[in-house]
Amino acid sequence: MRRTGIPTVPDDRDLRHEDVAEAIHAETSLSANPAQLLNALPHPILAVGVDGFILEANLAAEIFFGSSRSILLQQTLLNLLPFGSVLLSLVEQVMRTGAAINEYRVDLGVPRLGTDKMVDLFVTPLSDGGDGVVIMLQERTMAEKMDRQLTHRGAARSVTAMASMLGHEIKNPLSGIRGAAQLLEQEVSDTDRALTRLICDETDRIVKLVDRMEAFSDRRPLERESVNIHFVLDHVKKVAQAGFARHIRFVENYDPSLPPVLANRDQLVQTFLNLVKNAAEAIGEARGDGEIELSTAFRPGVRLKIATSDVPVSLPLEFCVRDNGPGVPSEIQPHLFEPFITTKVSGSGLGLALVAKIIGDHGGTIECDSHPRRTTFRVLMPMYALRDGRSAKLK
């Protein structure tokens, strides 16, 4: 198919593989360099020859694979991917059949980066002559993040309704049960007194659990102001080092030019204290090389649709709590911020659910990326803006 003029690149995320192949091979009177057109595409694009060597790579592919174009053009696809990769099988199939193939939600390992990335794969023949294939990778990270954020908020709303019910319907009867047990304790033998004490202890434990759940039903408007996140993190670190994390080394990696965040200071302290406490407990007291890293950074480009705004809100402020513990089990990771999900023997599973609610109430989002010896909780939040719309600066 021959086009005249500059081809229009679709705005939709699901760019068709036919468009990518045509962008490479279209014999047109283009005023722009073909390489410029490829680099304008937001998704990683690779052209691979029949011998497996990479023939072309755009800027997004350089970023994705962590290598420059000149280095990529010296590599084979087999060098970039782990043995047995799904992508290698798809490329082989397309070269054999000459038909385009799409594969969705594939865990694609990148040995150079030491990470796995969830992607959609689009593989199409490079030309009718069987000269190779064109590969487009569409990362699913942000889409999955948005889906999980909606799940977190829905779970928080469910706990909110449950907490309101429990506060009214359970705490009063529990108070009567505990009072009756205390009266019986005065009349029974020493042997039976242990049973009445057990009733009181278990009643107190249930009340504490209900009290924690009632935090979800607090619908009072947030009192937010300009907050220096570094002051918050320094306070959290001091509290942790004075108690539960005295055996752990802290590393600070702060961006001193970071603007303030629009937030409630006390709730931010509660949030990061919970995250640091979880990190310390994951490391354990027996480890002699335990380390928790606190970092801040400015990451423009992340936008999220929130309930309080009709348009997507920019979330450029990134705050991370990273530890070198054993990591979160893979089967738990997708449900980590849901209520009653925990890896602790005596945990209630409400701590991270409350963290997700607090961050969501602030118009932000929280994500967990966990691997052995490297678990990162990443909080993205909006920055504080002056009334005239200008961004404020830290003092």
Secondary structure, DSSP 8 states (H G I E B T S, - for coil): ----S-----SSSS--HHHHHHHHH-----SS-HHHHHHHSSS-EEEEETTSBEEEE-HHHHHHHTS-HHHHTT-BHHHHS-TT-HHHHHHHHHHHH---EEEEEEEEEETTTTEEEEEEEEEEES-TT--EEEEEEEE-HHHHHHHHHHHHHHHHHHHHHHHHHHHHHTHHHHHHHHHHHHHHHTTS-HHHHHHHHHHHHHHHHHHHHHHHHHGGG--S----EEE-HHHHHHHHHHHHHTTTTTTSEEEEE--TT---EEE-HHHHHHHHHHHHHHHHHHH-SS-SS-EEEEEEEE-TT-EE--TT-SS-EE--EEEEEEE-SS---TTTGGGTTSTT--SSSS--S-HHHHHHHHHHHTT-EEEEEEETTEEEEEEEE-B-B-TTS-B----
